[in-house]
Amino acid sequence: MPTTLHVATRKGVFQVTRQGASWKIASAHFLGDNMSNVTPDPRDGSLHVALDLSHFGVKLHRSRDDGATWEERPAPAFPKQPDDIVSVDGFGKPLPWKVTKIWALEPG
């Protein structure tokens, strides 16, 4: 059974560790920021998080030292929308070509 959980919430990322029969919050990162995903990478032990910062957009960060320091990584982006293509939703509202949330991360 795992002894560490990484939890992404609307209030930050939390590392929860098992201590005997109970679980305790071992560390918290990005307090107050909306996190859409957290994924540990088993290949090198790094931790990847996706932030949904609303006004500032989607951001990705990586920590190679269990959250002591973080480095910003390039976030995925759509290609430039051609002028002759208009994307609309089912109600006719324009859909911008931009990433608004990262729902899944996969090491590889």
N, CA, C and O atoms as a GROMACS GRO file, in nm:
protein
  432
    1MET      N    1   0.084  -0.118   0.000
    1MET     CA    2   0.000   0.000   0.000
    1MET      C    3   0.088   0.124   0.000
    1MET      O    4   0.188   0.129   0.072
    2PRO      N    5   0.052   0.226  -0.081
    2PRO     CA    6   0.134   0.348  -0.086
    2PRO      C    7   0.137   0.419   0.050
    2PRO      O    8   0.041   0.413   0.127
    3THR      N    9   0.248   0.485   0.076
    3THR     CA   10   0.259   0.560   0.201
    3THR      C   11   0.254   0.711   0.177
    3THR      O   12   0.255   0.789   0.273
    4THR      N   13   0.248   0.752   0.051
    4THR     CA   14   0.241   0.894   0.017
    4THR      C   15   0.135   0.917  -0.089
    4THR      O   16   0.129   0.845  -0.188
    5LEU      N   17   0.052   1.020  -0.068
    5LEU     CA   18  -0.047   1.063  -0.166
    5LEU      C   19  -0.018   1.208  -0.202
    5LEU      O   20   0.020   1.287  -0.116
    6HIS      N   21  -0.036   1.242  -0.329
    6HIS     CA   22  -0.029   1.381  -0.372
    6HIS      C   23  -0.170   1.420  -0.416
    6HIS      O   24  -0.231   1.352  -0.498
    7VAL      N   25  -0.221   1.529  -0.359
    7VAL     CA   26  -0.360   1.568  -0.381
    7VAL      C   27  -0.365   1.709  -0.438
    7VAL      O   28  -0.316   1.803  -0.376
    8ALA      N   29  -0.426   1.724  -0.556
    8ALA     CA   30  -0.447   1.855  -0.617
    8ALA      C   31  -0.587   1.903  -0.580
    8ALA      O   32  -0.685   1.831  -0.597
    9THR      N   33  -0.596   2.026  -0.529
    9THR     CA   34  -0.724   2.083  -0.489
    9THR      C   35  -0.737   2.225  -0.543
    9THR      O   36  -0.644   2.277  -0.606
   10ARG      N   37  -0.850   2.287  -0.517
   10ARG     CA   38  -0.868   2.428  -0.553
   10ARG      C   39  -0.792   2.520  -0.460
   10ARG      O   40  -0.788   2.641  -0.482
   11LYS      N   41  -0.731   2.465  -0.357
   11LYS     CA   42  -0.658   2.544  -0.258
   11LYS      C   43  -0.509   2.511  -0.253
   11LYS      O   44  -0.441   2.552  -0.160
   12GLY      N   45  -0.458   2.437  -0.352
   12GLY     CA   46  -0.316   2.404  -0.356
   12GLY      C   47  -0.293   2.256  -0.374
   12GLY      O   48  -0.386   2.179  -0.400
   13VAL      N   49  -0.165   2.217  -0.360
   13VAL     CA   50  -0.125   2.076  -0.370
   13VAL      C   51  -0.076   2.032  -0.233
   13VAL      O   52   0.001   2.102  -0.167
   14PHE      N   53  -0.120   1.915  -0.191
   14PHE     CA   54  -0.084   1.864  -0.059
   14PHE      C   55  -0.020   1.726  -0.074
   14PHE      O   56  -0.064   1.643  -0.152
   15GLN      N   57   0.085   1.706   0.003
   15GLN     CA   58   0.147   1.574   0.012
   15GLN      C   59   0.102   1.515   0.146
   15GLN      O   60   0.126   1.571   0.252
   16VAL      N   61   0.035   1.402   0.138
   16VAL     CA   62  -0.020   1.337   0.256
   16VAL      C   63   0.055   1.205   0.275
   16VAL      O   64   0.068   1.126   0.182
   17THR      N   65   0.105   1.184   0.396
   17THR     CA   66   0.181   1.061   0.422
   17THR      C   67   0.113   0.979   0.531
   17THR      O   68   0.048   1.032   0.621
   18ARG      N   69   0.130   0.849   0.518
   18ARG     CA   70   0.075   0.756   0.616
   18ARG      C   71   0.170   0.749   0.735
   18ARG      O   72   0.291   0.730   0.719
   19GLN      N   73   0.114   0.764   0.853
   19GLN     CA   74   0.191   0.751   0.976
   19GLN      C   75   0.115   0.656   1.067
   19GLN      O   76   0.022   0.695   1.137
   20GLY      N   77   0.156   0.531   1.065
   20GLY     CA   78   0.085   0.429   1.141
   20GLY      C   79  -0.049   0.402   1.077
   20GLY      O   80  -0.057   0.368   0.959
   21ALA      N   81  -0.155   0.418   1.155
   21ALA     CA   82  -0.290   0.393   1.105
   21ALA      C   83  -0.356   0.520   1.054
   21ALA      O   84  -0.470   0.514   1.007
   22SER      N   85  -0.289   0.634   1.060
   22SER     CA   86  -0.351   0.760   1.018
   22SER      C   87  -0.271   0.824   0.905
   22SER      O   88  -0.161   0.781   0.872
   23TRP      N   89  -0.330   0.927   0.846
   23TRP     CA   90  -0.268   1.004   0.740
   23TRP      C   91  -0.252   1.148   0.788
   23TRP      O   92  -0.339   1.201   0.856
   24LYS      N   93  -0.140   1.210   0.752
   24LYS     CA   94  -0.113   1.348   0.792
   24LYS      C   95  -0.061   1.427   0.673
   24LYS      O   96   0.008   1.372   0.587
   25ILE      N   97  -0.093   1.555   0.670
   25ILE     CA   98  -0.041   1.643   0.565
   25ILE      C   99   0.106   1.670   0.595
   25ILE      O  100   0.139   1.729   0.698
   26ALA      N  101   0.192   1.627   0.505
   26ALA     CA  102   0.336   1.643   0.523
   26ALA      C  103   0.385   1.776   0.466
   26ALA      O  104   0.476   1.838   0.521
   27SER      N  105   0.325   1.820   0.356
   27SER     CA  106   0.365   1.948   0.296
   27SER      C  107   0.251   2.002   0.211
   27SER      O  108   0.164   1.928   0.166
   28ALA      N  109   0.255   2.134   0.190
   28ALA     CA  110   0.156   2.202   0.107
   28ALA      C  111   0.230   2.299   0.015
   28ALA      O  112   0.326   2.364   0.056
   29HIS      N  113   0.185   2.307  -0.109
   29HIS     CA  114   0.250   2.393  -0.208
   29HIS      C  115   0.144   2.470  -0.285
   29HIS      O  116   0.031   2.423  -0.300
   30PHE      N  117   0.178   2.587  -0.334
   30PHE     CA  118   0.090   2.673  -0.414
   30PHE      C  119  -0.040   2.702  -0.338
   30PHE      O  120  -0.149   2.697  -0.396
   31LEU      N  121  -0.029   2.732  -0.211
   31LEU     CA  122  -0.147   2.756  -0.128
   31LEU      C  123  -0.234   2.867  -0.188
   31LEU      O  124  -0.186   2.975  -0.222
   32GLY      N  125  -0.363   2.838  -0.199
   32GLY     CA  126  -0.459   2.933  -0.251
   32GLY      C  127  -0.476   2.928  -0.402
   32GLY      O  128  -0.566   2.992  -0.456
   33ASP      N  129  -0.391   2.853  -0.471
   33ASP     CA  130  -0.402   2.843  -0.617
   33ASP      C  131  -0.481   2.719  -0.656
   33ASP      O  132  -0.471   2.615  -0.592
   34ASN      N  133  -0.558   2.732  -0.762
   34ASN     CA  134  -0.639   2.622  -0.814
   34ASN      C  135  -0.550   2.526  -0.892
   34ASN      O  136  -0.492   2.563  -0.994
   35MET      N  137  -0.540   2.403  -0.844
   35MET     CA  138  -0.457   2.302  -0.909
   35MET      C  139  -0.548   2.201  -0.978
   35MET      O  140  -0.640   2.147  -0.916
   36SER      N  141  -0.523   2.176  -1.106
   36SER     CA  142  -0.608   2.079  -1.175
   36SER      C  143  -0.547   1.940  -1.177
   36SER      O  144  -0.617   1.842  -1.203
   37ASN      N  145  -0.415   1.929  -1.150
   37ASN     CA  146  -0.354   1.797  -1.156
   37ASN      C  147  -0.219   1.797  -1.086
   37ASN      O  148  -0.147   1.897  -1.086
   38VAL      N  149  -0.186   1.685  -1.026
   38VAL     CA  150  -0.052   1.661  -0.971
   38VAL      C  151  -0.014   1.517  -1.006
   38VAL      O  152  -0.094   1.425  -0.986
   39THR      N  153   0.107   1.499  -1.058
   39THR     CA  154   0.151   1.366  -1.100
   39THR      C  155   0.297   1.345  -1.063
   39THR      O  156   0.384   1.418  -1.112
   40PRO      N  157   0.325   1.246  -0.979
   40PRO     CA  158   0.465   1.211  -0.955
   40PRO      C  159   0.518   1.128  -1.072
   40PRO      O  160   0.445   1.046  -1.129
   41ASP      N  161   0.643   1.151  -1.107
   41ASP     CA  162   0.704   1.076  -1.217
   41ASP      C  163   0.792   0.967  -1.157
   41ASP      O  164   0.895   0.997  -1.097
   42PRO      N  165   0.753   0.840  -1.171
   42PRO     CA  166   0.830   0.731  -1.109
   42PRO      C  167   0.968   0.711  -1.171
   42PRO      O  168   1.053   0.646  -1.111
   43ARG      N  169   0.991   0.766  -1.291
   43ARG     CA  170   1.120   0.748  -1.357
   43ARG      C  171   1.232   0.821  -1.285
   43ARG      O  172   1.342   0.768  -1.270
   44ASP      N  173   1.205   0.945  -1.241
   44ASP     CA  174   1.312   1.023  -1.178
   44ASP      C  175   1.272   1.085  -1.045
   44ASP      O  176   1.351   1.157  -0.984
   45GLY      N  177   1.150   1.058  -0.998
   45GLY     CA  178   1.104   1.109  -0.870
   45GLY      C  179   1.057   1.253  -0.872
   45GLY      O  180   1.023   1.308  -0.767
   46SER      N  181   1.053   1.316  -0.990
   46SER     CA  182   1.006   1.455  -0.996
   46SER      C  183   0.855   1.460  -0.980
   46SER      O  184   0.785   1.360  -0.997
   47LEU      N  185   0.807   1.577  -0.946
   47LEU     CA  186   0.664   1.600  -0.923
   47LEU      C  187   0.618   1.707  -1.021
   47LEU      O  188   0.679   1.814  -1.029
   48HIS      N  189   0.511   1.680  -1.095
   48HIS     CA  190   0.458   1.773  -1.195
   48HIS      C  191   0.320   1.820  -1.150
   48HIS      O  192   0.237   1.739  -1.109
   49VAL      N  193   0.296   1.951  -1.158
   49VAL     CA  194   0.166   2.005  -1.121
   49VAL      C  195   0.114   2.096  -1.233
   49VAL      O  196   0.191   2.162  -1.302
   50ALA      N  197  -0.017   2.096  -1.250
   50ALA     CA  198  -0.084   2.183  -1.346
   50ALA      C  199  -0.170   2.281  -1.268
   50ALA      O  200  -0.255   2.241  -1.188
   51LEU      N  201  -0.147   2.410  -1.291
   51LEU     CA  202  -0.221   2.515  -1.223
   51LEU      C  203  -0.324   2.574  -1.319
   51LEU      O  204  -0.296   2.591  -1.437
   52ASP      N  205  -0.441   2.604  -1.268
   52ASP     CA  206  -0.544   2.672  -1.344
   52ASP      C  207  -0.558   2.811  -1.282
   52ASP      O  208  -0.636   2.829  -1.188
   53LEU      N  209  -0.484   2.909  -1.333
   53LEU     CA  210  -0.479   3.040  -1.271
   53LEU      C  211  -0.578   3.138  -1.331
   53LEU      O  212  -0.561   3.259  -1.317
   54SER      N  213  -0.681   3.089  -1.396
   54SER     CA  214  -0.790   3.169  -1.448
   54SER      C  215  -0.739   3.285  -1.534
   54SER      O  216  -0.719   3.267  -1.654
   55HIS      N  217  -0.719   3.401  -1.475
   55HIS     CA  218  -0.677   3.520  -1.549
   55HIS      C  219  -0.541   3.500  -1.617
   55HIS      O  220  -0.520   3.548  -1.728
   56PHE      N  221  -0.448   3.431  -1.551
   56PHE     CA  222  -0.313   3.412  -1.604
   56PHE      C  223  -0.301   3.286  -1.688
   56PHE      O  224  -0.196   3.263  -1.749
   57GLY      N  225  -0.404   3.203  -1.691
   57GLY     CA  226  -0.404   3.084  -1.775
   57GLY      C  227  -0.345   2.961  -1.709
   57GLY      O  228  -0.319   2.959  -1.588
   58VAL      N  229  -0.325   2.860  -1.791
   58VAL     CA  230  -0.274   2.732  -1.745
   58VAL      C  231  -0.123   2.740  -1.732
   58VAL      O  232  -0.055   2.793  -1.820
   59LYS      N  233  -0.071   2.687  -1.622
   59LYS     CA  234   0.073   2.684  -1.599
   59LYS      C  235   0.113   2.543  -1.557
   59LYS      O  236   0.034   2.471  -1.496
   60LEU      N  237   0.234   2.504  -1.590
   60LEU     CA  238   0.291   2.377  -1.547
   60LEU      C  239   0.417   2.405  -1.466
   60LEU      O  240   0.495   2.494  -1.501
   61HIS      N  241   0.435   2.330  -1.359
   61HIS     CA  242   0.556   2.341  -1.278
   61HIS      C  243   0.609   2.201  -1.247
   61HIS      O  244   0.534   2.104  -1.244
   62ARG      N  245   0.740   2.194  -1.225
   62ARG     CA  246   0.803   2.067  -1.191
   62ARG      C  247   0.898   2.089  -1.074
   62ARG      O  248   0.967   2.190  -1.065
   63SER      N  249   0.899   1.991  -0.984
   63SER     CA  250   0.993   1.992  -0.872
   63SER      C  251   1.074   1.864  -0.878
   63SER      O  252   1.019   1.755  -0.891
   64ARG      N  253   1.205   1.878  -0.867
   64ARG     CA  254   1.294   1.762  -0.864
   64ARG      C  255   1.342   1.731  -0.723
   64ARG      O  256   1.419   1.638  -0.702
   65ASP      N  257   1.294   1.810  -0.624
   65ASP     CA  258   1.339   1.792  -0.486
   65ASP      C  259   1.221   1.784  -0.390
   65ASP      O  260   1.224   1.841  -0.281
   66ASP      N  261   1.117   1.711  -0.432
   66ASP     CA  262   0.999   1.684  -0.348
   66ASP      C  263   0.928   1.811  -0.304
   66ASP      O  264   0.872   1.815  -0.194
   67GLY      N  265   0.930   1.914  -0.387
   67GLY     CA  266   0.854   2.035  -0.358
   67GLY      C  267   0.931   2.146  -0.290
   67GLY      O  268   0.874   2.250  -0.262
   68ALA      N  269   1.060   2.127  -0.263
   68ALA     CA  270   1.138   2.234  -0.200
   68ALA      C  271   1.153   2.352  -0.295
   68ALA      O  272   1.145   2.468  -0.253
   69THR      N  273   1.174   2.325  -0.424
   69THR     CA  274   1.181   2.430  -0.526
   69THR      C  275   1.100   2.386  -0.648
   69THR      O  276   1.081   2.267  -0.672
   70TRP      N  277   1.053   2.484  -0.724
   70TRP     CA  278   0.971   2.457  -0.841
   70TRP      C  279   1.025   2.535  -0.960
   70TRP      O  280   1.072   2.647  -0.946
   71GLU      N  281   1.016   2.474  -1.077
   71GLU     CA  282   1.052   2.543  -1.200
   71GLU      C  283   0.932   2.541  -1.294
   71GLU      O  284   0.865   2.439  -1.308
   72GLU      N  285   0.907   2.654  -1.359
   72GLU     CA  286   0.796   2.659  -1.453
   72GLU      C  287   0.835   2.590  -1.582
   72GLU      O  288   0.947   2.604  -1.630
   73ARG      N  289   0.743   2.515  -1.638
   73ARG     CA  290   0.763   2.440  -1.761
   73ARG      C  291   0.668   2.495  -1.868
   73ARG      O  292   0.566   2.556  -1.833
   74PRO      N  293   0.698   2.474  -1.996
   74PRO     CA  294   0.607   2.521  -2.100
   74PRO      C  295   0.474   2.446  -2.094
   74PRO      O  296   0.472   2.324  -2.085
   75ALA      N  297   0.366   2.520  -2.100
   75ALA     CA  298   0.232   2.459  -2.100
   75ALA      C  299   0.193   2.425  -2.244
   75ALA      O  300   0.239   2.490  -2.338
   76PRO      N  301   0.109   2.325  -2.261
   76PRO     CA  302   0.062   2.293  -2.396
   76PRO      C  303  -0.018   2.410  -2.452
   76PRO      O  304  -0.081   2.485  -2.378
   77ALA      N  305  -0.017   2.423  -2.584
   77ALA     CA  306  -0.090   2.532  -2.649
   77ALA      C  307  -0.147   2.486  -2.782
   77ALA      O  308  -0.091   2.398  -2.848
   78PHE      N  309  -0.258   2.545  -2.819
   78PHE     CA  310  -0.315   2.519  -2.950
   78PHE      C  311  -0.231   2.592  -3.056
   78PHE      O  312  -0.164   2.690  -3.024
   79PRO      N  313  -0.233   2.544  -3.180
   79PRO     CA  314  -0.169   2.622  -3.287
   79PRO      C  315  -0.249   2.750  -3.311
   79PRO      O  316  -0.363   2.762  -3.266
   80LYS      N  317  -0.189   2.844  -3.382
   80LYS     CA  318  -0.259   2.969  -3.414
   80LYS      C  319  -0.384   2.935  -3.496
   80LYS      O  320  -0.379   2.857  -3.590
   81GLN      N  321  -0.494   2.997  -3.457
   81GLN     CA  322  -0.620   2.971  -3.525
   81GLN      C  323  -0.620   3.040  -3.662
   81GLN      O  324  -0.599   3.161  -3.670
   82PRO      N  325  -0.644   2.964  -3.769
   82PRO     CA  326  -0.652   3.027  -3.902
   82PRO      C  327  -0.767   3.126  -3.909
   82PRO      O  328  -0.871   3.107  -3.846
   83ASP      N  329  -0.748   3.233  -3.985
   83ASP     CA  330  -0.850   3.338  -3.995
   83ASP      C  331  -0.980   3.288  -4.057
   83ASP      O  332  -1.086   3.343  -4.029
   84ASP      N  333  -0.972   3.186  -4.141
   84ASP     CA  334  -1.092   3.138  -4.210
   84ASP      C  335  -1.168   3.030  -4.133
   84ASP      O  336  -1.268   2.978  -4.184
   85ILE      N  337  -1.124   2.996  -4.013
   85ILE     CA  338  -1.193   2.894  -3.933
   85ILE      C  339  -1.251   2.960  -3.809
   85ILE      O  340  -1.181   3.027  -3.733
   86VAL      N  341  -1.382   2.940  -3.788
   86VAL     CA  342  -1.449   2.991  -3.670
   86VAL      C  343  -1.505   2.872  -3.594
   86VAL      O  344  -1.587   2.797  -3.648
   87SER      N  345  -1.462   2.853  -3.471
   87SER     CA  346  -1.512   2.744  -3.388
   87SER      C  347  -1.620   2.799  -3.295
   87SER      O  348  -1.599   2.902  -3.230
   88VAL      N  349  -1.734   2.731  -3.290
   88VAL     CA  350  -1.843   2.774  -3.202
   88VAL      C  351  -1.894   2.654  -3.124
   88VAL      O  352  -1.880   2.540  -3.168
   89ASP      N  353  -1.954   2.682  -3.008
   89ASP     CA  354  -2.014   2.574  -2.932
   89ASP      C  355  -2.156   2.548  -2.983
   89ASP      O  356  -2.195   2.605  -3.084
   90GLY      N  357  -2.231   2.464  -2.915
   90GLY     CA  358  -2.366   2.427  -2.958
   90GLY      C  359  -2.465   2.542  -2.957
   90GLY      O  360  -2.572   2.532  -3.017
   91PHE      N  361  -2.430   2.652  -2.889
   91PHE     CA  362  -2.518   2.769  -2.883
   91PHE      C  363  -2.472   2.881  -2.976
   91PHE      O  364  -2.530   2.990  -2.976
   92GLY      N  365  -2.368   2.854  -3.055
   92GLY     CA  366  -2.317   2.954  -3.147
   92GLY      C  367  -2.216   3.050  -3.085
   92GLY      O  368  -2.172   3.144  -3.150
   93LYS      N  369  -2.179   3.026  -2.959
   93LYS     CA  370  -2.082   3.111  -2.891
   93LYS      C  371  -1.941   3.075  -2.940
   93LYS      O  372  -1.906   2.957  -2.946
   94PRO      N  373  -1.860   3.176  -2.976
   94PRO     CA  374  -1.725   3.148  -3.024
   94PRO      C  375  -1.640   3.074  -2.920
   94PRO      O  376  -1.645   3.103  -2.801
   95LEU      N  377  -1.563   2.978  -2.968
   95LEU     CA  378  -1.471   2.904  -2.883
   95LEU      C  379  -1.328   2.945  -2.916
   95LEU      O  380  -1.281   2.922  -3.028
   96PRO      N  381  -1.259   3.006  -2.821
   96PRO     CA  382  -1.120   3.043  -2.850
   96PRO      C  383  -1.031   2.918  -2.853
   96PRO      O  384  -1.059   2.819  -2.785
   97TRP      N  385  -0.927   2.925  -2.929
   97TRP     CA  386  -0.829   2.816  -2.937
   97TRP      C  387  -0.727   2.838  -2.827
   97TRP      O  388  -0.620   2.894  -2.851
   98LYS      N  389  -0.759   2.794  -2.706
   98LYS     CA  390  -0.664   2.805  -2.596
   98LYS      C  391  -0.689   2.695  -2.494
   98LYS      O  392  -0.801   2.647  -2.479
   99VAL      N  393  -0.584   2.654  -2.427
   99VAL     CA  394  -0.594   2.552  -2.324
   99VAL      C  395  -0.646   2.620  -2.198
   99VAL      O  396  -0.589   2.719  -2.152
  100THR      N  397  -0.755   2.568  -2.142
  100THR     CA  398  -0.812   2.629  -2.023
  100THR      C  399  -0.794   2.543  -1.898
  100THR      O  400  -0.808   2.594  -1.786
  101LYS      N  401  -0.764   2.415  -1.914
  101LYS     CA  402  -0.743   2.328  -1.800
  101LYS      C  403  -0.668   2.203  -1.844
  101LYS      O  404  -0.693   2.151  -1.953
  102ILE      N  405  -0.579   2.156  -1.760
  102ILE     CA  406  -0.508   2.030  -1.786
  102ILE      C  407  -0.568   1.926  -1.693
  102ILE      O  408  -0.550   1.933  -1.571
  103TRP      N  409  -0.638   1.830  -1.751
  103TRP     CA  410  -0.707   1.730  -1.670
  103TRP      C  411  -0.623   1.607  -1.643
  103TRP      O  412  -0.649   1.534  -1.547
  104ALA      N  413  -0.524   1.582  -1.725
  104ALA     CA  414  -0.444   1.460  -1.708
  104ALA      C  415  -0.298   1.487  -1.745
  104ALA      O  416  -0.268   1.561  -1.839
  105LEU      N  417  -0.208   1.426  -1.670
  105LEU     CA  418  -0.066   1.427  -1.700
  105LEU      C  419  -0.018   1.283  -1.697
  105LEU      O  420  -0.061   1.205  -1.612
  106GLU      N  421   0.069   1.249  -1.788
  106GLU     CA  422   0.121   1.112  -1.793
  106GLU      C  423   0.271   1.116  -1.814
  106GLU      O  424   0.318   1.169  -1.914
  107PRO      N  425   0.347   1.059  -1.720
  107PRO     CA  426   0.493   1.054  -1.740
  107PRO      C  427   0.527   0.969  -1.862
  107PRO      O  428   0.464   0.867  -1.887
  108GLY      N  429   0.627   1.013  -1.935
  108GLY     CA  430   0.665   0.930  -2.048
  108GLY      C  431   0.745   0.999  -2.152
  108GLY      O  432   0.782   0.937  -2.252
   0.00000   0.00000   0.00000
